[in-house]
Amino acid sequence: MMTRRKFLVSSLVAGAIPLASAAGTQVTAAPTKLAGEAPGVDDGSGGRLDALNVNETVVRYISAWNEHDAKRRRVLVAETWTEDGSYVDAHRHGTGHDAIDAMLAAAQARFPGYRIRLISGIEAHNSFVRFGWAAGGTEEAPLYLGGTDFATLASDGRFQAVAGFTDAAPAPIG
């Protein structure tokens, strides 16, 4: 007999259940590849990461990048990163909730109309997570951007650190 939790996890992992983010935006989790037996993966310390929680953290992360309301974005940042959590890519970085929130606001100001969306499965093992994202390619934001982010999870399921890589971007002018 399948329990409600097993059903929800298997449906989420299969991408069948849309999630509502804390910002109220509906996001559908992409299929998740997990090492080990579902619904969790080895967290490297003998414990198990819960697949549902990993998906929820990634959904909150994507929502934080897209949230323009400062108060709601700040809540998403706190729910997604640990207090001393960090983000770094080739063009921006932040450590701690204030710096990450300011970094997200600056990215939104630089790229108006762009919305990040999940374009890959979420892979997780030990305390590591990897997923692909894209932004743009729309009438409002015509230049396409795409990348892969790698994250480490803290024991509470929030991100401790995220390293972002851009896989596709417009050619530099000049």
Backbone as CSV, one residue per row, in Angstrom:
resi,resn,N_x,N_y,N_z,CA_x,CA_y,CA_z,C_x,C_y,C_z
1,MET,0.835,-1.182,0.000,0.000,0.000,0.000,0.883,1.250,0.000
2,MET,0.556,2.194,-0.869,1.341,3.412,-0.968,0.797,4.449,0.016
3,THR,1.677,4.977,0.873,1.258,6.006,1.818,1.099,7.325,1.078
4,ARG,0.401,8.265,1.699,0.212,9.595,1.105,1.557,10.242,0.823
5,ARG,2.500,10.152,1.756,3.815,10.775,1.582,4.553,10.157,0.405
6,LYS,4.538,8.813,0.312,5.211,8.153,-0.816,4.586,8.575,-2.133
7,PHE,3.241,8.697,-2.157,2.562,9.129,-3.368,2.985,10.544,-3.746
8,LEU,2.983,11.466,-2.760,3.359,12.854,-3.040,4.797,12.949,-3.516
9,VAL,5.705,12.235,-2.852,7.110,12.275,-3.255,7.273,11.704,-4.649
10,SER,6.658,10.561,-4.932,6.822,9.962,-6.258,6.190,10.846,-7.322
11,SER,5.077,11.505,-7.026,4.448,12.414,-7.984,5.298,13.649,-8.204
12,LEU,5.883,14.180,-7.131,6.743,15.345,-7.260,7.984,14.998,-8.058
13,VAL,8.612,13.881,-7.730,9.809,13.452,-8.437,9.502,13.237,-9.916
14,ALA,8.315,12.760,-10.225,7.919,12.554,-11.614,7.507,13.856,-12.282
15,GLY,7.429,14.945,-11.520,7.074,16.239,-12.087,5.578,16.431,-12.282
16,ALA,4.758,15.597,-11.646,3.320,15.640,-11.879,2.595,16.643,-10.997
17,ILE,3.187,17.048,-9.875,2.499,17.952,-8.960,3.154,19.324,-9.024
18,PRO,2.390,20.365,-9.406,2.949,21.705,-9.370,3.054,22.183,-7.926
19,LEU,4.089,22.919,-7.625,4.270,23.458,-6.286,3.926,24.934,-6.294
20,ALA,3.396,25.437,-5.194,3.196,26.862,-5.046,4.356,27.373,-4.229
21,SER,5.054,28.349,-4.747,6.188,28.903,-4.018,5.668,29.813,-2.917
22,ALA,6.561,30.204,-2.031,6.183,31.121,-0.969,5.719,32.452,-1.544
23,ALA,6.163,32.786,-2.763,5.781,34.033,-3.401,4.434,33.919,-4.096
24,GLY,3.817,32.726,-4.065,2.526,32.544,-4.682,2.598,32.152,-6.149
25,THR,3.779,32.071,-6.707,3.947,31.682,-8.097,3.947,30.165,-8.190
26,GLN,3.212,29.623,-9.139,3.184,28.173,-9.296,4.397,27.738,-10.087
27,VAL,5.109,26.776,-9.563,6.306,26.246,-10.198,6.153,24.738,-10.230
28,THR,6.480,24.112,-11.342,6.445,22.663,-11.404,7.865,22.151,-11.269
29,ALA,8.082,21.285,-10.309,9.415,20.720,-10.110,9.721,19.778,-11.258
30,ALA,10.931,19.870,-11.766,11.356,18.968,-12.828,11.629,17.600,-12.233
31,PRO,11.621,16.558,-13.061,11.952,15.239,-12.536,13.305,15.256,-11.845
32,THR,13.411,14.508,-10.779,14.626,14.493,-9.990,15.337,13.165,-10.130
33,LYS,16.632,13.224,-10.386,17.451,12.019,-10.366,18.096,11.959,-8.992
34,LEU,17.911,10.891,-8.305,18.486,10.762,-6.977,19.325,9.501,-6.911
35,ALA,20.483,9.641,-6.312,21.304,8.461,-6.061,20.695,7.708,-4.901
36,GLY,20.780,6.436,-4.887,20.228,5.657,-3.780,18.740,5.463,-3.951
37,GLU,18.100,4.984,-2.915,16.677,4.685,-2.963,15.857,5.930,-2.722
38,ALA,14.846,6.167,-3.543,13.910,7.254,-3.285,13.134,6.883,-2.033
39,PRO,12.657,7.809,-1.220,12.570,9.209,-1.490,13.735,10.028,-0.974
40,GLY,14.803,9.438,-0.519,15.907,10.226,-0.005,17.223,9.771,-0.579
41,VAL,18.245,10.556,-0.298,19.593,10.203,-0.717,20.518,10.325,0.478
42,ASP,21.614,9.620,0.444,22.603,9.679,1.511,23.138,11.096,1.612
43,ASP,23.121,11.670,2.798,23.614,13.033,2.954,25.097,13.080,3.294
44,GLY,25.768,11.950,3.281,27.202,11.909,3.556,27.536,11.760,5.021
45,SER,26.541,11.884,5.890,26.802,11.775,7.317,26.057,10.592,7.918
46,GLY,25.617,9.679,7.053,24.857,8.541,7.532,23.365,8.798,7.547
47,GLY,22.958,10.067,7.352,21.544,10.414,7.295,21.052,10.367,5.858
48,ARG,19.818,10.773,5.666,19.235,10.767,4.327,18.672,12.157,4.038
49,LEU,18.914,12.646,2.823,18.273,13.869,2.368,16.903,13.486,1.827
50,ASP,15.902,14.238,2.159,14.552,13.966,1.686,14.388,14.619,0.312
51,ALA,13.987,13.831,-0.686,13.840,14.333,-2.057,12.862,15.487,-2.127
52,LEU,11.771,15.409,-1.371,10.789,16.475,-1.377,11.407,17.768,-0.870
53,ASN,12.177,17.698,0.208,12.813,18.895,0.747,13.836,19.478,-0.215
54,VAL,14.613,18.637,-0.905,15.580,19.128,-1.889,14.841,19.861,-2.996
55,ASN,13.766,19.269,-3.512,12.973,19.934,-4.548,12.409,21.254,-4.051
56,GLU,11.870,21.270,-2.833,11.309,22.500,-2.279,12.374,23.586,-2.149
57,THR,13.578,23.221,-1.742,14.657,24.202,-1.619,14.998,24.789,-2.976
58,VAL,15.081,23.953,-4.004,15.381,24.457,-5.355,14.245,25.342,-5.863
59,VAL,13.000,24.968,-5.611,11.864,25.783,-6.034,11.902,27.141,-5.335
60,ARG,12.198,27.165,-4.038,12.318,28.447,-3.316,13.458,29.278,-3.883
61,TYR,14.572,28.618,-4.227,15.729,29.301,-4.799,15.347,30.000,-6.108
62,ILE,14.700,29.275,-7.006,14.260,29.855,-8.278,13.280,31.002,-8.009
63,SER,12.364,30.798,-7.067,11.389,31.836,-6.723,12.064,33.085,-6.172
64,ALA,13.116,32.924,-5.378,13.834,34.076,-4.829,14.439,34.926,-5.953
65,TRP,15.009,34.278,-6.956,15.567,35.016,-8.097,14.492,35.801,-8.836
66,ASN,13.265,35.315,-8.832,12.185,35.937,-9.598,11.330,36.911,-8.797
67,GLU,11.435,36.903,-7.477,10.547,37.712,-6.636,11.005,39.171,-6.601
68,HIS,10.127,40.074,-7.049,10.449,41.503,-7.066,9.973,42.230,-5.816
69,ASP,9.039,41.666,-5.079,8.604,42.275,-3.831,9.694,42.029,-2.785
70,ALA,10.275,43.114,-2.278,11.439,43.010,-1.387,11.152,42.182,-0.134
71,LYS,9.992,42.345,0.481,9.673,41.601,1.703,9.529,40.109,1.416
72,ARG,8.816,39.774,0.338,8.645,38.356,0.005,9.973,37.730,-0.435
73,ARG,10.789,38.490,-1.169,12.091,37.962,-1.585,12.966,37.686,-0.361
74,ARG,12.929,38.574,0.601,13.730,38.390,1.814,13.313,37.132,2.572
75,VAL,12.011,36.860,2.638,11.514,35.633,3.276,12.045,34.417,2.520
76,LEU,11.974,34.461,1.192,12.477,33.346,0.388,13.973,33.135,0.598
77,VAL,14.743,34.205,0.676,16.184,34.095,0.923,16.430,33.406,2.259
78,ALA,15.721,33.823,3.293,15.901,33.217,4.623,15.477,31.751,4.643
79,GLU,14.451,31.404,3.872,13.997,30.012,3.826,14.913,29.135,2.958
80,THR,15.688,29.749,2.084,16.503,29.008,1.120,17.947,28.845,1.566
81,TRP,18.539,29.886,2.151,19.947,29.858,2.563,20.070,29.884,4.080
82,THR,21.126,29.268,4.587,21.460,29.405,6.006,21.877,30.848,6.257
83,GLU,21.954,31.241,7.525,22.294,32.624,7.867,23.631,33.051,7.279
84,ASP,24.577,32.130,7.214,25.898,32.454,6.655,26.074,31.849,5.258
85,GLY,24.958,31.519,4.619,24.995,30.923,3.288,25.572,31.890,2.263
86,SER,25.991,31.336,1.124,26.621,32.179,0.115,26.173,31.806,-1.288
87,TYR,26.348,32.756,-2.186,26.153,32.558,-3.624,27.347,33.205,-4.317
88,VAL,27.862,32.537,-5.349,28.947,33.124,-6.137,28.814,32.649,-7.582
89,ASP,29.038,33.560,-8.519,29.204,33.211,-9.923,30.267,34.147,-10.484
90,ALA,30.476,34.133,-11.770,31.553,34.934,-12.368,31.316,36.442,-12.260
91,HIS,30.080,36.869,-11.976,29.758,38.294,-11.990,29.221,38.845,-10.681
92,ARG,28.854,37.987,-9.750,28.259,38.485,-8.511,28.513,37.499,-7.378
93,HIS,28.390,37.990,-6.161,28.532,37.121,-4.994,27.861,37.779,-3.799
94,GLY,27.512,36.947,-2.832,26.941,37.448,-1.599,27.047,36.387,-0.532
95,THR,27.286,36.834,0.708,27.325,35.932,1.859,26.419,36.511,2.930
96,GLY,25.497,35.697,3.412,24.517,36.145,4.397,23.259,36.642,3.713
97,HIS,22.166,36.643,4.456,20.869,36.997,3.887,20.830,38.398,3.294
98,ASP,21.391,39.404,3.988,21.357,40.776,3.474,22.086,40.881,2.139
99,ALA,23.267,40.302,2.054,24.071,40.404,0.827,23.433,39.622,-0.320
100,ILE,22.878,38.455,-0.036,22.237,37.671,-1.098,20.994,38.398,-1.598
101,ASP,20.202,38.946,-0.694,19.015,39.688,-1.087,19.391,40.889,-1.952
102,ALA,20.405,41.636,-1.555,20.860,42.796,-2.337,21.375,42.356,-3.709
103,MET,22.069,41.238,-3.760,22.590,40.713,-5.020,21.440,40.355,-5.964
104,LEU,20.389,39.697,-5.435,19.241,39.336,-6.258,18.530,40.583,-6.779
105,ALA,18.360,41.578,-5.929,17.713,42.830,-6.349,18.531,43.504,-7.453
106,ALA,19.850,43.509,-7.323,20.709,44.122,-8.342,20.623,43.356,-9.667
107,ALA,20.573,42.033,-9.610,20.446,41.228,-10.834,19.102,41.506,-11.507
108,GLN,18.038,41.627,-10.727,16.725,41.927,-11.293,16.722,43.305,-11.955
109,ALA,17.392,44.278,-11.343,17.459,45.623,-11.920,18.265,45.624,-13.231
110,ARG,19.297,44.821,-13.281,20.149,44.758,-14.479,19.460,44.017,-15.622
111,PHE,18.626,43.034,-15.301,17.956,42.209,-16.310,16.431,42.288,-16.140
112,PRO,15.835,43.473,-16.380,14.381,43.585,-16.204,13.646,42.670,-17.189
113,GLY,12.580,42.074,-16.712,11.780,41.192,-17.555,12.244,39.747,-17.581
114,TYR,13.426,39.475,-17.050,13.939,38.107,-17.059,13.376,37.331,-15.878
115,ARG,13.008,36.089,-16.143,12.532,35.180,-15.104,13.300,33.883,-15.240
116,ILE,13.858,33.433,-14.143,14.611,32.175,-14.124,13.609,31.021,-14.080
117,ARG,13.902,29.962,-14.813,13.065,28.762,-14.762,13.967,27.533,-14.741
118,LEU,13.497,26.518,-14.088,14.220,25.255,-13.991,14.090,24.525,-15.324
119,ILE,15.216,24.062,-15.899,15.157,23.388,-17.195,15.753,21.989,-17.161
120,SER,16.111,21.509,-15.992,16.694,20.168,-15.889,16.105,19.445,-14.699
121,GLY,16.463,18.205,-14.588,16.168,17.482,-13.372,17.052,18.016,-12.259
122,ILE,16.674,17.702,-11.036,17.456,18.085,-9.867,18.213,16.847,-9.433
123,GLU,19.516,16.913,-9.469,20.334,15.776,-9.044,20.895,16.074,-7.666
124,ALA,20.844,15.079,-6.784,21.326,15.259,-5.417,22.014,14.001,-4.942
125,HIS,23.152,14.181,-4.286,23.809,13.071,-3.591,24.695,13.664,-2.508
126,ASN,24.919,12.868,-1.490,25.628,13.334,-0.304,24.988,14.655,0.108
127,SER,25.683,15.745,0.184,25.052,17.027,0.510,25.137,17.988,-0.671
128,PHE,25.190,17.449,-1.883,25.362,18.258,-3.083,24.130,18.195,-3.973
129,VAL,23.850,19.315,-4.633,22.708,19.433,-5.529,23.180,20.122,-6.807
130,ARG,22.614,19.667,-7.957,22.927,20.291,-9.244,21.642,20.393,-10.050
131,PHE,21.461,21.535,-10.736,20.287,21.723,-11.593,20.585,22.796,-12.629
132,GLY,19.873,22.720,-13.743,20.033,23.692,-14.817,18.886,24.680,-14.825
133,TRP,19.176,25.888,-15.289,18.186,26.957,-15.322,18.316,27.711,-16.639
134,ALA,17.301,28.479,-16.959,17.321,29.348,-18.134,16.527,30.601,-17.816
135,ALA,16.832,31.655,-18.544,16.099,32.916,-18.446,16.119,33.561,-19.822
136,GLY,15.112,34.363,-20.092,15.068,35.068,-21.364,14.509,34.215,-22.478
137,GLY,14.833,34.658,-23.705,14.288,33.986,-24.870,12.813,34.299,-25.063
138,THR,12.368,35.429,-24.492,10.971,35.841,-24.601,10.927,37.236,-25.215
139,GLU,9.729,37.680,-25.588,9.573,39.015,-26.161,10.024,40.096,-25.174
140,GLU,9.700,39.908,-23.884,10.075,40.886,-22.853,11.563,40.841,-22.528
141,ALA,12.177,39.681,-22.700,13.595,39.478,-22.370,14.206,38.618,-23.490
142,PRO,14.548,39.246,-24.613,14.893,38.464,-25.803,16.205,37.684,-25.744
143,LEU,17.192,38.138,-25.024,18.471,37.429,-24.992,18.384,36.236,-24.056
144,TYR,18.772,35.082,-24.557,18.687,33.836,-23.792,19.905,33.669,-22.906
145,LEU,19.669,33.317,-21.656,20.724,32.969,-20.715,20.417,31.581,-20.176
146,GLY,21.431,30.773,-19.950,21.227,29.459,-19.355,22.429,29.082,-18.526
147,GLY,22.220,28.230,-17.551,23.340,27.842,-16.712,23.052,26.635,-15.859
148,THR,24.058,26.281,-15.074,23.986,25.182,-14.134,24.450,25.699,-12.781
149,ASP,23.691,25.403,-11.756,24.074,25.787,-10.405,24.365,24.530,-9.595
150,PHE,25.383,24.646,-8.759,25.796,23.580,-7.857,25.650,24.125,-6.447
151,ALA,25.062,23.339,-5.553,24.829,23.809,-4.194,25.213,22.743,-3.186
152,THR,25.561,23.203,-1.989,25.740,22.302,-0.858,24.613,22.579,0.125
153,LEU,24.091,21.506,0.688,22.984,21.606,1.622,23.482,21.531,3.057
154,ALA,22.903,22.362,3.895,23.141,22.275,5.335,22.244,21.179,5.899
155,SER,22.457,20.803,7.138,21.684,19.726,7.751,20.201,20.063,7.865
156,ASP,19.840,21.353,7.834,18.424,21.730,7.927,17.737,21.775,6.565
157,GLY,18.458,21.414,5.490,17.873,21.365,4.155,18.004,22.646,3.359
158,ARG,18.499,23.716,3.986,18.716,24.962,3.243,20.082,24.919,2.578
159,PHE,20.288,25.812,1.613,21.582,25.894,0.944,22.609,26.549,1.863
160,GLN,23.778,25.943,1.930,24.926,26.542,2.610,25.718,27.384,1.608
161,ALA,25.876,26.860,0.408,26.629,27.570,-0.622,26.076,27.187,-1.994
162,VAL,26.043,28.167,-2.892,25.645,27.939,-4.277,26.711,28.546,-5.166
163,ALA,27.170,27.774,-6.147,28.092,28.274,-7.180,27.349,28.192,-8.502
164,GLY,27.207,29.332,-9.165,26.484,29.401,-10.428,27.430,29.478,-11.614
165,PHE,27.074,28.782,-12.668,27.848,28.797,-13.911,26.921,29.116,-15.067
166,THR,27.344,30.018,-15.957,26.579,30.349,-17.136,27.033,29.472,-18.276
167,ASP,26.105,28.702,-18.847,26.395,27.800,-19.945,26.093,28.440,-21.294
168,ALA,25.151,29.381,-21.341,24.753,30.036,-22.585,24.434,31.483,-22.305
169,ALA,25.046,32.371,-23.082,24.814,33.802,-22.935,25.133,34.473,-24.261
170,PRO,24.581,35.668,-24.471,24.917,36.396,-25.706,26.413,36.678,-25.775
171,ALA,26.936,36.735,-26.979,28.358,37.061,-27.164,28.599,38.487,-26.723
172,PRO,29.737,38.746,-26.064,30.040,40.117,-25.645,30.242,41.027,-26.867
173,ILE,29.813,42.256,-26.731,29.998,43.238,-27.798,31.330,43.942,-27.573
174,GLY,32.078,44.088,-28.650,33.312,44.839,-28.483,34.490,44.251,-29.058
